[in-house]
Amino acid sequence: TSPLAPLIPLARANHSENKIALIHGSLTIPEKHAADDYPFSAKEITESPFAYVACGNWHSGFEVVKDRAWFSGAPEALSTQQSGSGCVML
């Protein structure tokens, strides 16, 4: 199941202005994610009450939803054959 799904009702019940989520799973990309990788969608993030979602699990850093969600990637290069690892988000 999506790691974001159980956080959404909690965030909606909280009246704080800036809500941030930290999740660990895989973005749903056909042929790229596995069902047991806790898949979530960009649409799910867009429709959520979170101002920002920090995503983890993939070793490459990239923006999931413009100005709203990123995979931070792994700070160390885990393999010479893996592209996009070895980055840090500030």
PyMOL Python script that loads the backbone (N, CA, C, O; Angstrom):
from pymol import cmd

cmd.read_pdbstr("""\
ATOM      1  N   THR A   1       0.840  -1.198   0.000  1.00  0.00           N
ATOM      2  CA  THR A   1       0.000   0.000   0.000  1.00  0.00           C
ATOM      3  C   THR A   1       0.876   1.248   0.000  1.00  0.00           C
ATOM      4  O   THR A   1       2.069   1.191   0.297  1.00  0.00           O
ATOM      5  N   SER A   2       0.278   2.339  -0.329  1.00  0.00           N
ATOM      6  CA  SER A   2       0.989   3.603  -0.387  1.00  0.00           C
ATOM      7  C   SER A   2       1.420   4.061   1.002  1.00  0.00           C
ATOM      8  O   SER A   2       0.621   4.008   1.938  1.00  0.00           O
ATOM      9  N   PRO A   3       2.671   4.513   1.157  1.00  0.00           N
ATOM     10  CA  PRO A   3       3.096   5.029   2.450  1.00  0.00           C
ATOM     11  C   PRO A   3       2.467   6.391   2.761  1.00  0.00           C
ATOM     12  O   PRO A   3       2.470   6.822   3.914  1.00  0.00           O
ATOM     13  N   LEU A   4       1.935   7.063   1.754  1.00  0.00           N
ATOM     14  CA  LEU A   4       1.321   8.376   1.956  1.00  0.00           C
ATOM     15  C   LEU A   4      -0.129   8.259   2.441  1.00  0.00           C
ATOM     16  O   LEU A   4      -0.611   9.121   3.175  1.00  0.00           O
ATOM     17  N   ALA A   5      -0.811   7.204   2.036  1.00  0.00           N
ATOM     18  CA  ALA A   5      -2.241   7.043   2.323  1.00  0.00           C
ATOM     19  C   ALA A   5      -2.608   7.189   3.810  1.00  0.00           C
ATOM     20  O   ALA A   5      -3.556   7.912   4.113  1.00  0.00           O
ATOM     21  N   PRO A   6      -1.905   6.538   4.750  1.00  0.00           N
ATOM     22  CA  PRO A   6      -2.303   6.688   6.151  1.00  0.00           C
ATOM     23  C   PRO A   6      -1.978   8.060   6.749  1.00  0.00           C
ATOM     24  O   PRO A   6      -2.521   8.427   7.792  1.00  0.00           O
ATOM     25  N   LEU A   7      -1.099   8.813   6.095  1.00  0.00           N
ATOM     26  CA  LEU A   7      -0.726  10.134   6.604  1.00  0.00           C
ATOM     27  C   LEU A   7      -1.722  11.222   6.219  1.00  0.00           C
ATOM     28  O   LEU A   7      -1.837  12.232   6.912  1.00  0.00           O
ATOM     29  N   ILE A   8      -2.435  11.022   5.129  1.00  0.00           N
ATOM     30  CA  ILE A   8      -3.353  12.050   4.621  1.00  0.00           C
ATOM     31  C   ILE A   8      -4.464  12.375   5.611  1.00  0.00           C
ATOM     32  O   ILE A   8      -4.690  13.558   5.865  1.00  0.00           O
ATOM     33  N   PRO A   9      -5.183  11.392   6.196  1.00  0.00           N
ATOM     34  CA  PRO A   9      -6.223  11.750   7.169  1.00  0.00           C
ATOM     35  C   PRO A   9      -5.661  12.464   8.401  1.00  0.00           C
ATOM     36  O   PRO A   9      -6.305  13.356   8.952  1.00  0.00           O
ATOM     37  N   LEU A  10      -4.469  12.073   8.825  1.00  0.00           N
ATOM     38  CA  LEU A  10      -3.841  12.737   9.979  1.00  0.00           C
ATOM     39  C   LEU A  10      -3.533  14.193   9.648  1.00  0.00           C
ATOM     40  O   LEU A  10      -3.751  15.079  10.474  1.00  0.00           O
ATOM     41  N   ALA A  11      -3.033  14.440   8.454  1.00  0.00           N
ATOM     42  CA  ALA A  11      -2.707  15.805   8.032  1.00  0.00           C
ATOM     43  C   ALA A  11      -3.963  16.657   7.887  1.00  0.00           C
ATOM     44  O   ALA A  11      -3.960  17.838   8.237  1.00  0.00           O
ATOM     45  N   ARG A  12      -5.026  16.065   7.375  1.00  0.00           N
ATOM     46  CA  ARG A  12      -6.270  16.823   7.210  1.00  0.00           C
ATOM     47  C   ARG A  12      -6.897  17.174   8.556  1.00  0.00           C
ATOM     48  O   ARG A  12      -7.574  18.194   8.680  1.00  0.00           O
ATOM     49  N   ALA A  13      -6.674  16.335   9.559  1.00  0.00           N
ATOM     50  CA  ALA A  13      -7.213  16.597  10.896  1.00  0.00           C
ATOM     51  C   ALA A  13      -6.394  17.647  11.649  1.00  0.00           C
ATOM     52  O   ALA A  13      -6.874  18.234  12.619  1.00  0.00           O
ATOM     53  N   ASN A  14      -5.180  17.879  11.209  1.00  0.00           N
ATOM     54  CA  ASN A  14      -4.292  18.848  11.838  1.00  0.00           C
ATOM     55  C   ASN A  14      -4.451  20.188  11.125  1.00  0.00           C
ATOM     56  O   ASN A  14      -4.434  20.245   9.895  1.00  0.00           O
ATOM     57  N   HIS A  15      -4.603  21.243  11.878  1.00  0.00           N
ATOM     58  CA  HIS A  15      -4.857  22.555  11.285  1.00  0.00           C
ATOM     59  C   HIS A  15      -3.608  23.420  11.141  1.00  0.00           C
ATOM     60  O   HIS A  15      -3.711  24.626  10.915  1.00  0.00           O
ATOM     61  N   SER A  16      -2.432  22.812  11.270  1.00  0.00           N
ATOM     62  CA  SER A  16      -1.211  23.595  11.078  1.00  0.00           C
ATOM     63  C   SER A  16      -1.099  24.016   9.614  1.00  0.00           C
ATOM     64  O   SER A  16      -1.656  23.368   8.728  1.00  0.00           O
ATOM     65  N   GLU A  17      -0.391  25.081   9.379  1.00  0.00           N
ATOM     66  CA  GLU A  17      -0.339  25.667   8.043  1.00  0.00           C
ATOM     67  C   GLU A  17       0.576  24.895   7.088  1.00  0.00           C
ATOM     68  O   GLU A  17       0.185  24.612   5.955  1.00  0.00           O
ATOM     69  N   ASN A  18       1.762  24.559   7.523  1.00  0.00           N
ATOM     70  CA  ASN A  18       2.729  23.880   6.662  1.00  0.00           C
ATOM     71  C   ASN A  18       2.867  22.423   7.088  1.00  0.00           C
ATOM     72  O   ASN A  18       3.312  22.117   8.194  1.00  0.00           O
ATOM     73  N   LYS A  19       2.478  21.545   6.191  1.00  0.00           N
ATOM     74  CA  LYS A  19       2.542  20.113   6.484  1.00  0.00           C
ATOM     75  C   LYS A  19       3.582  19.473   5.564  1.00  0.00           C
ATOM     76  O   LYS A  19       3.578  19.679   4.351  1.00  0.00           O
ATOM     77  N   ILE A  20       4.467  18.694   6.175  1.00  0.00           N
ATOM     78  CA  ILE A  20       5.529  18.019   5.444  1.00  0.00           C
ATOM     79  C   ILE A  20       5.446  16.537   5.747  1.00  0.00           C
ATOM     80  O   ILE A  20       5.250  16.144   6.897  1.00  0.00           O
ATOM     81  N   ALA A  21       5.593  15.711   4.716  1.00  0.00           N
ATOM     82  CA  ALA A  21       5.588  14.258   4.891  1.00  0.00           C
ATOM     83  C   ALA A  21       6.933  13.685   4.467  1.00  0.00           C
ATOM     84  O   ALA A  21       7.581  14.202   3.558  1.00  0.00           O
ATOM     85  N   LEU A  22       7.338  12.626   5.127  1.00  0.00           N
ATOM     86  CA  LEU A  22       8.537  11.881   4.784  1.00  0.00           C
ATOM     87  C   LEU A  22       8.089  10.452   4.531  1.00  0.00           C
ATOM     88  O   LEU A  22       7.579   9.791   5.435  1.00  0.00           O
ATOM     89  N   ILE A  23       8.275   9.969   3.301  1.00  0.00           N
ATOM     90  CA  ILE A  23       7.808   8.623   2.965  1.00  0.00           C
ATOM     91  C   ILE A  23       8.928   7.804   2.329  1.00  0.00           C
ATOM     92  O   ILE A  23       9.898   8.351   1.805  1.00  0.00           O
ATOM     93  N   HIS A  24       8.774   6.499   2.385  1.00  0.00           N
ATOM     94  CA  HIS A  24       9.732   5.578   1.780  1.00  0.00           C
ATOM     95  C   HIS A  24       8.953   4.615   0.900  1.00  0.00           C
ATOM     96  O   HIS A  24       8.171   3.806   1.398  1.00  0.00           O
ATOM     97  N   GLY A  25       9.165   4.700  -0.407  1.00  0.00           N
ATOM     98  CA  GLY A  25       8.455   3.844  -1.346  1.00  0.00           C
ATOM     99  C   GLY A  25       8.887   4.149  -2.762  1.00  0.00           C
ATOM    100  O   GLY A  25       9.859   4.871  -2.987  1.00  0.00           O
ATOM    101  N   SER A  26       8.159   3.593  -3.717  1.00  0.00           N
ATOM    102  CA  SER A  26       8.492   3.784  -5.133  1.00  0.00           C
ATOM    103  C   SER A  26       7.384   4.523  -5.861  1.00  0.00           C
ATOM    104  O   SER A  26       6.199   4.252  -5.665  1.00  0.00           O
ATOM    105  N   LEU A  27       7.784   5.446  -6.692  1.00  0.00           N
ATOM    106  CA  LEU A  27       6.839   6.152  -7.544  1.00  0.00           C
ATOM    107  C   LEU A  27       6.254   5.153  -8.540  1.00  0.00           C
ATOM    108  O   LEU A  27       6.984   4.340  -9.106  1.00  0.00           O
ATOM    109  N   THR A  28       4.947   5.212  -8.756  1.00  0.00           N
ATOM    110  CA  THR A  28       4.308   4.277  -9.674  1.00  0.00           C
ATOM    111  C   THR A  28       4.636   4.668 -11.113  1.00  0.00           C
ATOM    112  O   THR A  28       4.082   5.617 -11.668  1.00  0.00           O
ATOM    113  N   ILE A  29       5.548   3.908 -11.688  1.00  0.00           N
ATOM    114  CA  ILE A  29       5.927   4.054 -13.088  1.00  0.00           C
ATOM    115  C   ILE A  29       5.758   2.665 -13.700  1.00  0.00           C
ATOM    116  O   ILE A  29       6.425   1.722 -13.274  1.00  0.00           O
ATOM    117  N   PRO A  30       4.877   2.523 -14.694  1.00  0.00           N
ATOM    118  CA  PRO A  30       4.675   1.196 -15.285  1.00  0.00           C
ATOM    119  C   PRO A  30       5.994   0.543 -15.690  1.00  0.00           C
ATOM    120  O   PRO A  30       6.867   1.185 -16.274  1.00  0.00           O
ATOM    121  N   GLU A  31       6.120  -0.717 -15.378  1.00  0.00           N
ATOM    122  CA  GLU A  31       7.306  -1.519 -15.693  1.00  0.00           C
ATOM    123  C   GLU A  31       8.523  -1.176 -14.829  1.00  0.00           C
ATOM    124  O   GLU A  31       9.579  -1.787 -14.995  1.00  0.00           O
ATOM    125  N   LYS A  32       8.397  -0.211 -13.910  1.00  0.00           N
ATOM    126  CA  LYS A  32       9.561   0.198 -13.114  1.00  0.00           C
ATOM    127  C   LYS A  32       9.392  -0.055 -11.618  1.00  0.00           C
ATOM    128  O   LYS A  32      10.390  -0.175 -10.908  1.00  0.00           O
ATOM    129  N   HIS A  33       8.156  -0.141 -11.120  1.00  0.00           N
ATOM    130  CA  HIS A  33       7.974  -0.343  -9.684  1.00  0.00           C
ATOM    131  C   HIS A  33       7.399  -1.735  -9.423  1.00  0.00           C
ATOM    132  O   HIS A  33       6.757  -2.336 -10.284  1.00  0.00           O
ATOM    133  N   ALA A  34       7.646  -2.219  -8.232  1.00  0.00           N
ATOM    134  CA  ALA A  34       7.099  -3.515  -7.809  1.00  0.00           C
ATOM    135  C   ALA A  34       5.999  -3.267  -6.777  1.00  0.00           C
ATOM    136  O   ALA A  34       6.043  -2.283  -6.038  1.00  0.00           O
ATOM    137  N   ALA A  35       5.031  -4.151  -6.734  1.00  0.00           N
ATOM    138  CA  ALA A  35       3.896  -4.002  -5.815  1.00  0.00           C
ATOM    139  C   ALA A  35       4.341  -3.988  -4.352  1.00  0.00           C
ATOM    140  O   ALA A  35       3.693  -3.358  -3.517  1.00  0.00           O
ATOM    141  N   ASP A  36       5.429  -4.669  -4.039  1.00  0.00           N
ATOM    142  CA  ASP A  36       5.897  -4.715  -2.650  1.00  0.00           C
ATOM    143  C   ASP A  36       6.872  -3.590  -2.313  1.00  0.00           C
ATOM    144  O   ASP A  36       7.511  -3.622  -1.261  1.00  0.00           O
ATOM    145  N   ASP A  37       6.994  -2.595  -3.192  1.00  0.00           N
ATOM    146  CA  ASP A  37       7.861  -1.441  -2.963  1.00  0.00           C
ATOM    147  C   ASP A  37       7.117  -0.238  -2.407  1.00  0.00           C
ATOM    148  O   ASP A  37       7.609   0.886  -2.501  1.00  0.00           O
ATOM    149  N   TYR A  38       5.952  -0.449  -1.835  1.00  0.00           N
ATOM    150  CA  TYR A  38       5.130   0.630  -1.286  1.00  0.00           C
ATOM    151  C   TYR A  38       4.904   1.729  -2.320  1.00  0.00           C
ATOM    152  O   TYR A  38       5.342   2.862  -2.119  1.00  0.00           O
ATOM    153  N   PRO A  39       4.224   1.409  -3.427  1.00  0.00           N
ATOM    154  CA  PRO A  39       4.051   2.389  -4.503  1.00  0.00           C
ATOM    155  C   PRO A  39       3.121   3.546  -4.135  1.00  0.00           C
ATOM    156  O   PRO A  39       2.142   3.380  -3.407  1.00  0.00           O
ATOM    157  N   PHE A  40       3.458   4.710  -4.657  1.00  0.00           N
ATOM    158  CA  PHE A  40       2.622   5.899  -4.521  1.00  0.00           C
ATOM    159  C   PHE A  40       2.671   6.648  -5.848  1.00  0.00           C
ATOM    160  O   PHE A  40       3.590   6.449  -6.643  1.00  0.00           O
ATOM    161  N   SER A  41       1.683   7.509  -6.090  1.00  0.00           N
ATOM    162  CA  SER A  41       1.625   8.215  -7.370  1.00  0.00           C
ATOM    163  C   SER A  41       1.868   9.713  -7.191  1.00  0.00           C
ATOM    164  O   SER A  41       1.685  10.260  -6.103  1.00  0.00           O
ATOM    165  N   ALA A  42       2.279  10.358  -8.272  1.00  0.00           N
ATOM    166  CA  ALA A  42       2.438  11.808  -8.270  1.00  0.00           C
ATOM    167  C   ALA A  42       1.082  12.474  -8.034  1.00  0.00           C
ATOM    168  O   ALA A  42       1.005  13.504  -7.364  1.00  0.00           O
ATOM    169  N   LYS A  43       0.023  11.894  -8.577  1.00  0.00           N
ATOM    170  CA  LYS A  43      -1.324  12.438  -8.380  1.00  0.00           C
ATOM    171  C   LYS A  43      -1.705  12.408  -6.897  1.00  0.00           C
ATOM    172  O   LYS A  43      -2.314  13.348  -6.386  1.00  0.00           O
ATOM    173  N   GLU A  44      -1.348  11.341  -6.226  1.00  0.00           N
ATOM    174  CA  GLU A  44      -1.626  11.218  -4.786  1.00  0.00           C
ATOM    175  C   GLU A  44      -0.946  12.347  -4.008  1.00  0.00           C
ATOM    176  O   GLU A  44      -1.525  12.893  -3.070  1.00  0.00           O
ATOM    177  N   ILE A  45       0.269  12.690  -4.393  1.00  0.00           N
ATOM    178  CA  ILE A  45       0.983  13.793  -3.743  1.00  0.00           C
ATOM    179  C   ILE A  45       0.298  15.113  -4.065  1.00  0.00           C
ATOM    180  O   ILE A  45       0.068  15.927  -3.171  1.00  0.00           O
ATOM    181  N   THR A  46      -0.026  15.329  -5.325  1.00  0.00           N
ATOM    182  CA  THR A  46      -0.666  16.572  -5.764  1.00  0.00           C
ATOM    183  C   THR A  46      -1.985  16.812  -5.044  1.00  0.00           C
ATOM    184  O   THR A  46      -2.312  17.949  -4.704  1.00  0.00           O
ATOM    185  N   GLU A  47      -2.740  15.754  -4.812  1.00  0.00           N
ATOM    186  CA  GLU A  47      -4.047  15.881  -4.165  1.00  0.00           C
ATOM    187  C   GLU A  47      -3.970  15.839  -2.639  1.00  0.00           C
ATOM    188  O   GLU A  47      -4.990  15.988  -1.967  1.00  0.00           O
ATOM    189  N   SER A  48      -2.786  15.640  -2.094  1.00  0.00           N
ATOM    190  CA  SER A  48      -2.630  15.560  -0.635  1.00  0.00           C
ATOM    191  C   SER A  48      -2.565  16.964  -0.025  1.00  0.00           C
ATOM    192  O   SER A  48      -2.372  17.945  -0.743  1.00  0.00           O
ATOM    193  N   PRO A  49      -2.726  17.058   1.295  1.00  0.00           N
ATOM    194  CA  PRO A  49      -2.647  18.359   1.963  1.00  0.00           C
ATOM    195  C   PRO A  49      -1.211  18.789   2.301  1.00  0.00           C
ATOM    196  O   PRO A  49      -1.010  19.794   2.983  1.00  0.00           O
ATOM    197  N   PHE A  50      -0.231  18.041   1.834  1.00  0.00           N
ATOM    198  CA  PHE A  50       1.156  18.340   2.195  1.00  0.00           C
ATOM    199  C   PHE A  50       1.767  19.414   1.304  1.00  0.00           C
ATOM    200  O   PHE A  50       1.605  19.394   0.083  1.00  0.00           O
ATOM    201  N   ALA A  51       2.466  20.344   1.931  1.00  0.00           N
ATOM    202  CA  ALA A  51       3.189  21.380   1.196  1.00  0.00           C
ATOM    203  C   ALA A  51       4.434  20.789   0.545  1.00  0.00           C
ATOM    204  O   ALA A  51       4.873  21.248  -0.509  1.00  0.00           O
ATOM    205  N   TYR A  52       5.000  19.761   1.186  1.00  0.00           N
ATOM    206  CA  TYR A  52       6.200  19.111   0.660  1.00  0.00           C
ATOM    207  C   TYR A  52       6.197  17.658   1.081  1.00  0.00           C
ATOM    208  O   TYR A  52       5.788  17.326   2.194  1.00  0.00           O
ATOM    209  N   VAL A  53       6.660  16.781   0.180  1.00  0.00           N
ATOM    210  CA  VAL A  53       6.809  15.362   0.486  1.00  0.00           C
ATOM    211  C   VAL A  53       8.241  14.955   0.148  1.00  0.00           C
ATOM    212  O   VAL A  53       8.661  15.029  -1.007  1.00  0.00           O
ATOM    213  N   ALA A  54       8.978  14.528   1.158  1.00  0.00           N
ATOM    214  CA  ALA A  54      10.337  14.024   0.977  1.00  0.00           C
ATOM    215  C   ALA A  54      10.235  12.518   0.753  1.00  0.00           C
ATOM    216  O   ALA A  54       9.726  11.788   1.603  1.00  0.00           O
ATOM    217  N   CYS A  55      10.722  12.061  -0.397  1.00  0.00           N
ATOM    218  CA  CYS A  55      10.586  10.661  -0.784  1.00  0.00           C
ATOM    219  C   CYS A  55      11.927   9.950  -0.676  1.00  0.00           C
ATOM    220  O   CYS A  55      12.968  10.515  -1.011  1.00  0.00           O
ATOM    221  N   GLY A  56      11.894   8.730  -0.216  1.00  0.00           N
ATOM    222  CA  GLY A  56      13.097   7.923  -0.131  1.00  0.00           C
ATOM    223  C   GLY A  56      12.847   6.529  -0.667  1.00  0.00           C
ATOM    224  O   GLY A  56      11.711   6.055  -0.654  1.00  0.00           O
ATOM    225  N   ASN A  57      13.874   5.876  -1.130  1.00  0.00           N
ATOM    226  CA  ASN A  57      13.921   4.499  -1.589  1.00  0.00           C
ATOM    227  C   ASN A  57      14.785   4.398  -2.834  1.00  0.00           C
ATOM    228  O   ASN A  57      15.549   3.443  -2.972  1.00  0.00           O
ATOM    229  N   TRP A  58      14.684   5.346  -3.731  1.00  0.00           N
ATOM    230  CA  TRP A  58      15.482   5.310  -4.959  1.00  0.00           C
ATOM    231  C   TRP A  58      16.802   6.026  -4.721  1.00  0.00           C
ATOM    232  O   TRP A  58      16.865   6.992  -3.960  1.00  0.00           O
ATOM    233  N   HIS A  59      17.844   5.554  -5.367  1.00  0.00           N
ATOM    234  CA  HIS A  59      19.183   6.099  -5.138  1.00  0.00           C
ATOM    235  C   HIS A  59      19.512   7.295  -6.016  1.00  0.00           C
ATOM    236  O   HIS A  59      20.547   7.933  -5.830  1.00  0.00           O
ATOM    237  N   SER A  60      18.652   7.602  -6.961  1.00  0.00           N
ATOM    238  CA  SER A  60      18.838   8.778  -7.812  1.00  0.00           C
ATOM    239  C   SER A  60      17.996   9.927  -7.282  1.00  0.00           C
ATOM    240  O   SER A  60      16.854   9.716  -6.874  1.00  0.00           O
ATOM    241  N   GLY A  61      18.531  11.119  -7.281  1.00  0.00           N
ATOM    242  CA  GLY A  61      17.769  12.282  -6.860  1.00  0.00           C
ATOM    243  C   GLY A  61      16.995  12.857  -8.029  1.00  0.00           C
ATOM    244  O   GLY A  61      17.563  13.090  -9.096  1.00  0.00           O
ATOM    245  N   PHE A  62      15.698  13.089  -7.841  1.00  0.00           N
ATOM    246  CA  PHE A  62      14.909  13.744  -8.881  1.00  0.00           C
ATOM    247  C   PHE A  62      13.605  14.274  -8.329  1.00  0.00           C
ATOM    248  O   PHE A  62      13.091  13.792  -7.320  1.00  0.00           O
ATOM    249  N   GLU A  63      13.081  15.276  -9.013  1.00  0.00           N
ATOM    250  CA  GLU A  63      11.830  15.921  -8.623  1.00  0.00           C
ATOM    251  C   GLU A  63      10.648  15.055  -9.059  1.00  0.00           C
ATOM    252  O   GLU A  63      10.551  14.674 -10.226  1.00  0.00           O
ATOM    253  N   VAL A  64       9.759  14.747  -8.129  1.00  0.00           N
ATOM    254  CA  VAL A  64       8.577  13.919  -8.402  1.00  0.00           C
ATOM    255  C   VAL A  64       7.410  14.797  -8.832  1.00  0.00           C
ATOM    256  O   VAL A  64       6.748  14.522  -9.832  1.00  0.00           O
ATOM    257  N   VAL A  65       7.164  15.866  -8.062  1.00  0.00           N
ATOM    258  CA  VAL A  65       6.110  16.844  -8.360  1.00  0.00           C
ATOM    259  C   VAL A  65       6.738  18.220  -8.228  1.00  0.00           C
ATOM    260  O   VAL A  65       7.333  18.533  -7.196  1.00  0.00           O
ATOM    261  N   LYS A  66       6.615  19.037  -9.251  1.00  0.00           N
ATOM    262  CA  LYS A  66       7.257  20.357  -9.299  1.00  0.00           C
ATOM    263  C   LYS A  66       7.065  21.141  -7.998  1.00  0.00           C
ATOM    264  O   LYS A  66       5.936  21.379  -7.567  1.00  0.00           O
ATOM    265  N   ASP A  67       8.168  21.532  -7.388  1.00  0.00           N
ATOM    266  CA  ASP A  67       8.199  22.344  -6.161  1.00  0.00           C
ATOM    267  C   ASP A  67       7.478  21.702  -4.976  1.00  0.00           C
ATOM    268  O   ASP A  67       7.162  22.388  -4.004  1.00  0.00           O
ATOM    269  N   ARG A  68       7.214  20.388  -5.043  1.00  0.00           N
ATOM    270  CA  ARG A  68       6.403  19.784  -3.991  1.00  0.00           C
ATOM    271  C   ARG A  68       6.935  18.458  -3.463  1.00  0.00           C
ATOM    272  O   ARG A  68       6.687  18.112  -2.308  1.00  0.00           O
ATOM    273  N   ALA A  69       7.661  17.713  -4.288  1.00  0.00           N
ATOM    274  CA  ALA A  69       8.140  16.403  -3.838  1.00  0.00           C
ATOM    275  C   ALA A  69       9.398  16.000  -4.593  1.00  0.00           C
ATOM    276  O   ALA A  69       9.494  16.167  -5.809  1.00  0.00           O
ATOM    277  N   TRP A  70      10.358  15.467  -3.851  1.00  0.00           N
ATOM    278  CA  TRP A  70      11.625  15.014  -4.417  1.00  0.00           C
ATOM    279  C   TRP A  70      12.038  13.678  -3.817  1.00  0.00           C
ATOM    280  O   TRP A  70      11.732  13.392  -2.659  1.00  0.00           O
ATOM    281  N   PHE A  71      12.730  12.861  -4.602  1.00  0.00           N
ATOM    282  CA  PHE A  71      13.532  11.760  -4.078  1.00  0.00           C
ATOM    283  C   PHE A  71      14.897  12.389  -3.843  1.00  0.00           C
ATOM    284  O   PHE A  71      15.467  12.990  -4.753  1.00  0.00           O
ATOM    285  N   SER A  72      15.415  12.260  -2.655  1.00  0.00           N
ATOM    286  CA  SER A  72      16.695  12.897  -2.345  1.00  0.00           C
ATOM    287  C   SER A  72      17.879  12.139  -2.920  1.00  0.00           C
ATOM    288  O   SER A  72      18.944  12.723  -3.124  1.00  0.00           O
ATOM    289  N   GLY A  73      17.715  10.859  -3.183  1.00  0.00           N
ATOM    290  CA  GLY A  73      18.818  10.052  -3.682  1.00  0.00           C
ATOM    291  C   GLY A  73      19.751   9.634  -2.564  1.00  0.00           C
ATOM    292  O   GLY A  73      19.537   9.982  -1.403  1.00  0.00           O
ATOM    293  N   ALA A  74      20.775   8.894  -2.912  1.00  0.00           N
ATOM    294  CA  ALA A  74      21.764   8.433  -1.935  1.00  0.00           C
ATOM    295  C   ALA A  74      22.966   9.379  -1.969  1.00  0.00           C
ATOM    296  O   ALA A  74      23.451   9.714  -3.049  1.00  0.00           O
ATOM    297  N   PRO A  75      23.452   9.813  -0.803  1.00  0.00           N
ATOM    298  CA  PRO A  75      24.582  10.736  -0.800  1.00  0.00           C
ATOM    299  C   PRO A  75      25.881  10.106  -1.308  1.00  0.00           C
ATOM    300  O   PRO A  75      26.773  10.810  -1.781  1.00  0.00           O
ATOM    301  N   GLU A  76      25.983   8.789  -1.209  1.00  0.00           N
ATOM    302  CA  GLU A  76      27.182   8.130  -1.729  1.00  0.00           C
ATOM    303  C   GLU A  76      26.818   7.371  -3.007  1.00  0.00           C
ATOM    304  O   GLU A  76      25.702   6.870  -3.149  1.00  0.00           O
ATOM    305  N   ALA A  77      27.758   7.296  -3.914  1.00  0.00           N
ATOM    306  CA  ALA A  77      27.551   6.512  -5.137  1.00  0.00           C
ATOM    307  C   ALA A  77      27.648   5.039  -4.756  1.00  0.00           C
ATOM    308  O   ALA A  77      28.704   4.569  -4.334  1.00  0.00           O
ATOM    309  N   LEU A  78      26.557   4.325  -4.906  1.00  0.00           N
ATOM    310  CA  LEU A  78      26.509   2.940  -4.459  1.00  0.00           C
ATOM    311  C   LEU A  78      27.052   1.955  -5.488  1.00  0.00           C
ATOM    312  O   LEU A  78      27.408   0.828  -5.143  1.00  0.00           O
ATOM    313  N   SER A  79      27.116   2.371  -6.733  1.00  0.00           N
ATOM    314  CA  SER A  79      27.618   1.510  -7.799  1.00  0.00           C
ATOM    315  C   SER A  79      28.096   2.387  -8.950  1.00  0.00           C
ATOM    316  O   SER A  79      27.507   3.435  -9.218  1.00  0.00           O
ATOM    317  N   THR A  80      29.143   1.973  -9.621  1.00  0.00           N
ATOM    318  CA  THR A  80      29.636   2.737 -10.768  1.00  0.00           C
ATOM    319  C   THR A  80      28.686   2.628 -11.957  1.00  0.00           C
ATOM    320  O   THR A  80      28.773   3.419 -12.896  1.00  0.00           O
ATOM    321  N   GLN A  81      27.794   1.666 -11.919  1.00  0.00           N
ATOM    322  CA  GLN A  81      26.833   1.467 -13.011  1.00  0.00           C
ATOM    323  C   GLN A  81      25.485   2.119 -12.724  1.00  0.00           C
ATOM    324  O   GLN A  81      24.560   1.998 -13.528  1.00  0.00           O
ATOM    325  N   GLN A  82      25.361   2.793 -11.619  1.00  0.00           N
ATOM    326  CA  GLN A  82      24.089   3.433 -11.231  1.00  0.00           C
ATOM    327  C   GLN A  82      24.178   4.928 -11.505  1.00  0.00           C
ATOM    328  O   GLN A  82      25.039   5.618 -10.960  1.00  0.00           O
ATOM    329  N   SER A  83      23.289   5.415 -12.346  1.00  0.00           N
ATOM    330  CA  SER A  83      23.327   6.843 -12.660  1.00  0.00           C
ATOM    331  C   SER A  83      22.465   7.643 -11.678  1.00  0.00           C
ATOM    332  O   SER A  83      21.425   7.172 -11.218  1.00  0.00           O
ATOM    333  N   GLY A  84      22.909   8.835 -11.375  1.00  0.00           N
ATOM    334  CA  GLY A  84      22.126   9.751 -10.546  1.00  0.00           C
ATOM    335  C   GLY A  84      22.347   9.623  -9.054  1.00  0.00           C
ATOM    336  O   GLY A  84      21.804  10.435  -8.305  1.00  0.00           O
ATOM    337  N   SER A  85      23.108   8.657  -8.578  1.00  0.00           N
ATOM    338  CA  SER A  85      23.353   8.568  -7.132  1.00  0.00           C
ATOM    339  C   SER A  85      24.512   9.486  -6.782  1.00  0.00           C
ATOM    340  O   SER A  85      25.211   9.985  -7.664  1.00  0.00           O
ATOM    341  N   GLY A  86      24.709   9.702  -5.500  1.00  0.00           N
ATOM    342  CA  GLY A  86      25.767  10.595  -5.048  1.00  0.00           C
ATOM    343  C   GLY A  86      25.341  12.033  -5.025  1.00  0.00           C
ATOM    344  O   GLY A  86      26.097  12.911  -5.442  1.00  0.00           O
ATOM    345  N   CYS A  87      24.125  12.301  -4.539  1.00  0.00           N
ATOM    346  CA  CYS A  87      23.635  13.680  -4.464  1.00  0.00           C
ATOM    347  C   CYS A  87      23.000  13.949  -3.096  1.00  0.00           C
ATOM    348  O   CYS A  87      22.674  13.017  -2.362  1.00  0.00           O
ATOM    349  N   VAL A  88      22.829  15.208  -2.769  1.00  0.00           N
ATOM    350  CA  VAL A  88      22.249  15.634  -1.510  1.00  0.00           C
ATOM    351  C   VAL A  88      21.275  16.769  -1.821  1.00  0.00           C
ATOM    352  O   VAL A  88      21.597  17.645  -2.623  1.00  0.00           O
ATOM    353  N   MET A  89      20.104  16.772  -1.210  1.00  0.00           N
ATOM    354  CA  MET A  89      19.132  17.846  -1.394  1.00  0.00           C
ATOM    355  C   MET A  89      19.273  18.839  -0.249  1.00  0.00           C
ATOM    356  O   MET A  89      19.347  18.446   0.915  1.00  0.00           O
ATOM    357  N   LEU A  90      19.310  20.116  -0.579  1.00  0.00           N
ATOM    358  CA  LEU A  90      19.354  21.177   0.433  1.00  0.00           C
ATOM    359  C   LEU A  90      18.090  21.987   0.335  1.00  0.00           C
ATOM    360  O   LEU A  90      17.907  22.940   1.093  1.00  0.00           O
TER     361      LEU A  90
END
""", "prot")
cmd.dss("prot")
cmd.show_as("cartoon", "prot")
cmd.util.cbc("prot")
cmd.orient("prot")
